[in-house]
Amino acid sequence: MITLWAPDGIGEVRRGDDLAEHLLAGSGADLVEGDVVCVTSKVVSKAEGRVVVIDRAEAIVQETRRLVARRGSLDIVVNRLGLTLAAAGVDASNVEAGHVLLLPEDPDRTARNLRSAIAERSSVNVAVLVTDTAGRPWREGQTDIAIGAAGLRVLDDHAGRVDPYGNVLVVTAPAVADELAGAAELAAGKLGRRPFVVVRGRADLVLPPGDEGPGAAGLLRPQEADLFGLGSREAVVAALRGSSGDRSVFGTPAEPEELAGLLTGLLTGALTGPVGAEVSVMPGAVEITTAEGRARWVVEVAAYAHGWEVATDAVSRVRLRPATP
């Protein structure tokens, strides 16, 4: 059985406040070995002095590492922590007018420090999560996720396990840190002024003292493995631009047969009109003959978006190669 509760009476958290003291004053006697303590990024940022007087748009620019998608005034970006969030995670709610709240400098470090402080003062081994609210691709609404973690297996990898029907699991890996964060938000509520939630019943996920685990950084997908590293419009523009700086967003190079099949379809379809192009696969290369004019442009753009580039160029023949090994 899993139980959750959010201590009342925490009060306003200000710069320099001791988060462990706030927590233990509200629930210290209740903590036991194997509990998971969740704390909102908002109160962490307040305690760490991340409330700043700055124009929100300027703060978003400063916190942004890469634009993913823009629709009107909404920016979805990868921020300095590697998190893909609306407005880089910059928050203008629950702060005085003219102020904004930036995400913690290092949420994993904050989680480690809070875990250590709890252990020192209560002699109890717990895991700690720092949570924040995020939207999801394909789904309306938001849910809380873990942006910082200490002492927790953030992924419960099922690869190699066998289901009741004898099937070997291959890719199943529940993001348990995010699941716990979402459950904690249900217990705390958005407006209840309860920034801490204690989760009990998943001690199997809590690591022994001294083992901090991978942190929430372990949940970040590498850019080259992200199938949605750009919005649909932004991906088109990036492919047309063909900048070397954008190349990694499109991932690892496609297999030669995949690229050849795609180019064959493009060069014989309505996009360019039948041009009689021949596409051949050879060791480490794809060659296209009769690729001139618009057909040549189509080849270069499609190749770029699939991680390939022009290796040799003749009047009526183009040879492509993977852009990276």
C-alpha positions in Angstrom: 0.0 0.0 0.0 1.2 3.5 -0.8 0.2 6.4 1.4 0.9 10.1 0.9 0.4 13.2 3.1 1.2 16.8 2.8 2.0 18.5 6.1 0.1 21.7 6.9 1.4 24.8 8.6 4.7 25.2 6.7 4.3 28.9 6.2 6.0 31.3 3.7 9.4 30.2 2.7 12.0 33.0 2.2 15.5 33.3 1.0 18.0 31.5 3.3 15.3 29.4 5.0 16.3 25.9 6.1 14.0 23.5 4.2 14.9 20.6 6.4 13.8 22.6 9.4 10.5 23.5 7.7 9.8 19.9 6.9 10.8 18.3 10.2 8.8 20.9 12.1 5.7 19.7 10.2 6.3 16.0 9.8 9.6 15.0 11.4 8.3 12.6 13.9 6.4 10.8 11.1 9.3 10.0 8.8 10.4 6.4 8.7 13.1 4.5 6.7 12.3 4.3 3.0 10.0 7.3 2.8 10.2 9.6 -0.2 10.1 13.3 0.5 8.9 15.5 -2.3 9.4 19.3 -2.3 8.2 21.8 -4.9 10.8 23.6 -6.9 8.9 26.8 -6.1 9.9 26.8 -2.4 13.4 25.5 -3.2 13.8 28.5 -5.5 12.5 30.9 -2.8 14.9 29.5 -0.2 17.8 29.7 -2.6 17.1 33.3 -3.5 16.0 32.6 -7.1 13.2 35.3 -6.9 14.6 38.1 -9.1 13.4 41.5 -10.4 13.6 41.1 -14.1 11.3 41.3 -17.2 9.9 37.8 -17.7 10.7 37.7 -21.4 14.3 38.6 -20.6 14.5 35.9 -17.9 13.2 33.3 -20.4 16.0 34.3 -22.8 18.6 34.0 -20.1 17.4 30.6 -19.0 17.0 29.2 -22.5 19.6 26.9 -24.2 17.7 26.0 -27.3 14.3 26.9 -28.8 12.1 23.8 -29.5 8.9 25.4 -30.7 7.2 28.8 -30.8 3.5 29.4 -31.2 2.6 33.1 -30.8 3.8 34.2 -27.4 4.4 30.6 -26.2 8.0 29.3 -26.3 8.8 25.7 -25.6 12.6 25.5 -24.9 15.3 23.4 -23.6 16.5 25.4 -20.6 20.0 25.5 -18.9 19.1 22.4 -16.9 18.4 20.4 -20.0 14.6 20.3 -19.3 12.1 20.9 -22.1 9.6 23.3 -20.6 7.3 26.2 -21.5 8.9 29.5 -20.9 12.1 27.8 -19.7 10.4 27.1 -16.4 10.3 30.8 -15.5 7.3 31.4 -13.1 5.6 34.7 -12.4 2.9 33.2 -10.0 3.0 33.4 -6.2 5.5 36.2 -6.3 5.2 39.9 -5.9 4.4 41.9 -9.1 7.5 42.7 -11.1 9.3 39.6 -9.8 9.8 36.2 -11.4 10.9 32.9 -10.0 13.7 31.0 -11.7 14.2 27.2 -11.3 16.8 26.1 -8.7 20.5 26.4 -9.8 21.0 22.6 -9.4 17.9 20.6 -8.3 19.9 17.3 -7.9 22.3 19.0 -5.6 19.4 20.5 -3.6 17.9 17.1 -3.3 21.2 15.6 -2.1 21.7 18.4 0.5 18.1 18.0 1.8 18.4 14.2 2.1 21.7 14.6 4.0 20.2 17.2 6.4 17.1 15.0 7.1 19.4 12.0 7.9 21.6 14.0 10.2 18.7 15.5 12.2 16.3 12.5 12.2 18.6 9.5 11.7 16.2 8.3 9.0 17.2 7.3 5.4 14.8 8.8 2.9 14.9 9.7 -0.8 14.2 13.3 -1.9 12.5 14.6 -5.0 12.4 18.2 -6.2 9.2 18.6 -8.4 8.0 21.0 -11.0 5.0 21.3 -13.3 5.3 20.5 -17.0 3.1 19.9 -20.0 3.3 16.8 -22.1 3.4 16.2 -25.9 0.2 14.7 -27.2 -1.8 15.4 -24.0 -3.7 18.3 -22.7 -3.0 19.7 -19.2 0.1 19.5 -17.0 1.4 17.2 -14.3 4.3 17.4 -11.9 7.7 15.8 -12.8 10.9 15.2 -10.9 13.6 17.8 -11.8 15.8 16.9 -8.8 16.4 13.5 -7.1 18.6 12.0 -4.5 18.6 8.5 -3.0 16.1 7.1 -5.5 16.0 4.8 -8.5 14.4 7.2 -10.9 13.8 4.5 -13.5 12.4 1.1 -12.7 13.9 -0.8 -15.7 11.9 -4.0 -16.5 14.1 -5.0 -19.4 14.7 -8.8 -19.2 11.8 -9.5 -16.9 9.0 -11.8 -18.0 5.3 -11.0 -18.0 2.6 -13.5 -16.9 2.3 -14.7 -20.5 6.0 -15.5 -20.8 6.9 -12.5 -22.9 10.3 -11.0 -22.2 10.1 -7.2 -21.7 12.5 -5.1 -23.7 11.8 -1.4 -23.3 9.4 -1.1 -20.4 11.0 1.3 -17.9 8.5 3.3 -15.7 9.8 6.7 -14.8 9.0 6.2 -11.1 10.4 9.5 -10.0 7.9 11.3 -12.3 5.1 9.0 -11.1 5.8 9.8 -7.5 6.0 13.6 -8.3 2.6 13.4 -10.0 1.1 11.6 -7.1 2.6 14.1 -4.7 0.9 17.0 -6.6 -2.4 15.3 -6.1 -1.9 15.1 -2.3 -0.6 18.7 -2.0 -2.8 20.5 -4.5 -1.9 23.6 -6.4 -3.2 26.2 -3.9 -3.0 24.5 -0.6 0.4 26.0 0.4 1.7 22.6 1.3 5.1 22.4 -0.5 6.2 19.1 1.0 4.6 15.6 0.5 5.8 12.4 2.1 5.2 9.2 0.1 5.3 5.9 2.0 5.2 2.4 0.5 7.9 2.4 -2.1 11.0 1.8 0.1 12.1 -0.7 -2.6 13.0 2.4 -4.7 15.0 4.1 -2.0 18.8 3.7 -2.1 21.0 3.0 0.9 22.8 5.9 2.7 25.6 7.3 0.7 24.1 6.2 -2.6 22.5 9.2 -4.3 21.6 7.5 -7.5 21.7 9.1 -11.0 19.5 12.1 -9.9 16.7 13.5 -12.1 19.4 14.2 -14.7 19.2 10.5 -15.4 15.7 11.0 -16.9 16.9 13.5 -19.5 16.9 12.0 -23.0 20.0 12.8 -25.0 19.3 15.3 -27.8 20.4 12.9 -30.5 17.8 10.3 -29.3 14.9 12.7 -29.0 12.4 12.1 -31.8 10.7 15.4 -31.0 13.7 17.8 -30.5 12.0 20.4 -32.6 8.4 21.5 -33.3 7.0 20.6 -36.7 7.5 24.1 -38.1 10.9 24.5 -36.6 12.1 21.2 -38.0 11.2 22.3 -41.5 13.0 25.5 -41.1 16.1 23.9 -39.6 16.2 21.3 -42.5 16.0 24.1 -45.1 18.6 26.2 -43.3 21.0 23.2 -43.1 23.2 24.6 -40.4 25.8 22.3 -38.9 24.7 23.6 -35.5 21.2 22.1 -35.9 22.3 18.8 -37.2 22.3 16.9 -33.9 18.7 17.7 -33.3 17.8 15.3 -36.1 19.4 12.4 -34.4 21.8 9.7 -35.6 22.1 9.1 -39.4 19.3 7.0 -40.9 20.3 3.6 -42.4 21.3 3.8 -46.1 18.3 1.7 -47.2 15.9 4.0 -45.3 17.3 7.1 -46.9 17.4 5.5 -50.3 13.7 4.5 -50.1 12.7 8.0 -49.0 14.6 9.7 -51.8 13.2 7.3 -54.4 9.7 8.2 -53.2 10.4 11.9 -53.3 12.1 11.9 -56.7 9.4 9.9 -58.4 6.5 11.5 -56.7 4.4 14.6 -57.1 6.8 16.8 -55.1 9.3 17.1 -58.0 7.6 15.5 -60.9 9.0 12.3 -62.4 12.7 13.0 -63.1 13.9 9.5 -63.8 16.4 9.6 -61.0 18.1 6.4 -59.9 19.0 5.9 -56.3 21.6 3.3 -55.4 22.9 2.0 -52.1 26.6 1.2 -51.8 28.9 0.6 -48.9 28.7 3.7 -46.6 27.0 5.8 -49.3 23.9 6.5 -51.2 24.2 7.7 -54.8 21.6 9.6 -56.9 21.9 10.1 -60.6 20.0 12.8 -62.6 19.6 14.9 -59.5 19.4 18.4 -60.9 17.5 21.6 -60.2 14.6 21.1 -57.8 15.4 17.4 -57.5 18.9 18.3 -56.2 17.4 20.7 -53.7 15.0 17.9 -52.4 17.9 15.5 -52.1 20.1 17.9 -50.0 17.2 18.9 -47.6 16.0 15.3 -47.1 19.6 14.0 -46.6 20.3 16.7 -44.0 17.2 15.9 -42.0 18.2 12.2 -42.0 21.8 12.9 -40.8 23.5 12.6 -44.2 25.5 15.1 -46.3 26.9 15.5 -49.8 30.2 13.7 -50.2 30.9 14.1 -53.9 29.0 16.2 -56.5 29.1 15.9 -60.2 26.9 17.4 -62.9 24.2 14.7 -62.8 25.3 12.6 -59.9 25.3 13.2 -56.1 26.9 10.8 -53.6 25.8 11.1 -50.0 27.5 9.9 -46.8 26.6 10.0 -43.1 27.4 13.3 -41.6 28.7 11.6 -38.4 30.1 8.1 -37.9 
